[in-house]
Amino acid sequence: MEKSESTPLLEVRGLKKYFPIRSGFMKKVTNHVKAVDDLSFTVATGETLGIVGESGCGKSTTGRAILRLLEPTGGEVIFQGENLAALSPNEMRMKRKDLQIIFQDPFASLNPRMTVGEIIEEPMIIFELYETSKERKEKVAELMQVVGLKPENSERFPHEFSGGQRQRIGIARALALNPKLIVADEPVSALDVSIQSQVLNLMRDLQKQYGLTYIFISHNLSVVKHFCDRIGVMYLGRMVELAPKNALYEEPLHPYTRSLLSAVPIAKPKTKRERIILTGDVPSPANPPSGCTFHTRCPDCMEICKTDKPEFQSMGDGRYVACHLYNQ
Ligand SMILES: Nc1ncnc2c1ncn2[C@@H]1O[C@H](COP(=O)(O)OP(=O)(O)OP(=O)(O)O)[C@@H](O)[C@H]1O
């Protein structure tokens, strides 16, 4: 397990989320999709932890299980010393003030029948944050300004805004409760490339201004490179490598990380990167391979990889890797 010098804001220990697969006439549970399988990591106050991996590796499920938008199958999510996974639904509801999420598709996540002002104000009403409607409206105007929207547009509806502006509305709504941690699930993937950096810059400014901590979920290694302090790489529901950003990009350890990075173009390459093309498809998370789940596609596969699950071990300097190549 990773150790940070100060107490982390969030510590995820052995997190699991299995989805039942039902089949037959009686719809009996015959197997499980192991979407997240034994995940452990920490997030320090004020940092941005990136979580990357191919589609279906369990990134979104991880984000949702941390916030208990999906009930974890196992493990602990320690937020400021308290295990969120053990809270009653009502206790968890109150905690949500501190933990917010920004979704990939701002259009789908905003109620089309509510005005932008109502959308941003709603969480304040639910959590009884201000005494009067006037105070809430003032806060709505302030938040709209903070995210770069004109407060006079608060009576408009989401469809009247562009994709980038809609994501700003989603961010303002998430900020309405003064959260400490924001899970940003592919927050710019649906936006034009030209708009992406504007929204990322806004998120970075807000992080400084409000002391926010982010878990930033993305399939795009170029985006996380510029935005994150540390990066965790997931494969088939597990974290295979976790490292400070520069270490990960300059010297990736896990063969899977190396293969992902080998496909990312480098602007001014100091060293020539080997091109690793993985063979085969990603196996089903319902029937993951034995041993190291990556062994079926690994260019460095050894006999032990087929039978023994590698430990997620510390390599020093804040680096962790789950790979038999690094057995000590
Ligand atoms: N509600 C669900 N019921 C059953 N299986 C699910 C459910 N949600 C996700 N899964 C499965 O869990 C696995 C992980 O999905 P998840 O959406 O977390 O991956 P992801 O890395 O976020 O992918 P993407 O980038 O495509 O969103 C996938 O195999 C997916 O099909």
Ligand as a Chemical Component Dictionary entry (heavy atoms), coordinates in Angstrom:
data_LIG
# 
_chem_comp.id                   LIG 
_chem_comp.type                 NON-POLYMER 
_chem_comp.pdbx_formal_charge   0 
_chem_comp.three_letter_code    LIG 
# 
loop_
_chem_comp_atom.comp_id 
_chem_comp_atom.atom_id 
_chem_comp_atom.alt_atom_id 
_chem_comp_atom.type_symbol 
_chem_comp_atom.charge 
_chem_comp_atom.model_Cartn_x 
_chem_comp_atom.model_Cartn_y 
_chem_comp_atom.model_Cartn_z 
_chem_comp_atom.pdbx_ordinal 
LIG N1  N1  N 0 -24.417 -1.520 -14.141 1  
LIG C1  C1  C 0 -23.605 -2.421 -14.665 2  
LIG N2  N2  N 0 -23.988 -3.718 -14.777 3  
LIG C2  C2  C 0 -23.170 -4.653 -15.286 4  
LIG N3  N3  N 0 -21.904 -4.401 -15.727 5  
LIG C3  C3  C 0 -21.470 -3.141 -15.644 6  
LIG C4  C4  C 0 -22.285 -2.087 -15.114 7  
LIG N4  N4  N 0 -21.561 -0.924 -15.173 8  
LIG C5  C5  C 0 -20.369 -1.235 -15.702 9  
LIG N5  N5  N 0 -20.310 -2.562 -15.978 10 
LIG C6  C6  C 0 -19.158 -3.286 -16.541 11 
LIG O1  O1  O 0 -18.056 -3.063 -15.672 12 
LIG C7  C7  C 0 -16.864 -2.918 -16.408 13 
LIG C8  C8  C 0 -16.216 -1.590 -16.073 14 
LIG O2  O2  O 0 -17.040 -0.538 -16.576 15 
LIG P1  P1  P 0 -16.685 1.009  -16.380 16 
LIG O3  O3  O 0 -17.765 1.815  -17.011 17 
LIG O4  O4  O 0 -16.378 1.270  -14.958 18 
LIG O5  O5  O 0 -15.337 1.132  -17.225 19 
LIG P2  P2  P 0 -14.613 2.445  -17.743 20 
LIG O6  O6  O 0 -13.166 2.163  -17.613 21 
LIG O7  O7  O 0 -15.135 3.639  -17.050 22 
LIG O8  O8  O 0 -15.004 2.460  -19.271 23 
LIG P3  P3  P 0 -15.486 3.679  -20.180 24 
LIG O9  O9  O 0 -14.278 4.549  -20.364 25 
LIG O10 O10 O 0 -15.927 3.006  -21.438 26 
LIG O11 O11 O 0 -16.589 4.346  -19.430 27 
LIG C9  C9  C 0 -17.240 -3.051 -17.885 28 
LIG O12 O12 O 0 -17.024 -4.396 -18.267 29 
LIG C10 C10 C 0 -18.715 -2.736 -17.887 30 
LIG O13 O13 O 0 -19.374 -3.406 -18.937 31 
# 
loop_
_chem_comp_bond.comp_id 
_chem_comp_bond.atom_id_1 
_chem_comp_bond.atom_id_2 
_chem_comp_bond.value_order 
_chem_comp_bond.pdbx_ordinal 
LIG N1  C1  SING 1  
LIG C1  N2  SING 2  
LIG C1  C4  DOUB 3  
LIG N2  C2  DOUB 4  
LIG C2  N3  SING 5  
LIG N3  C3  DOUB 6  
LIG C3  C4  SING 7  
LIG C3  N5  SING 8  
LIG C4  N4  SING 9  
LIG N4  C5  DOUB 10 
LIG C5  N5  SING 11 
LIG N5  C6  SING 12 
LIG C6  O1  SING 13 
LIG C6  C10 SING 14 
LIG O1  C7  SING 15 
LIG C7  C8  SING 16 
LIG C7  C9  SING 17 
LIG C8  O2  SING 18 
LIG O2  P1  SING 19 
LIG P1  O3  DOUB 20 
LIG P1  O4  SING 21 
LIG P1  O5  SING 22 
LIG O5  P2  SING 23 
LIG P2  O6  DOUB 24 
LIG P2  O7  SING 25 
LIG P2  O8  SING 26 
LIG O8  P3  SING 27 
LIG P3  O9  DOUB 28 
LIG P3  O10 SING 29 
LIG P3  O11 SING 30 
LIG C9  O12 SING 31 
LIG C9  C10 SING 32 
LIG C10 O13 SING 33 
# 
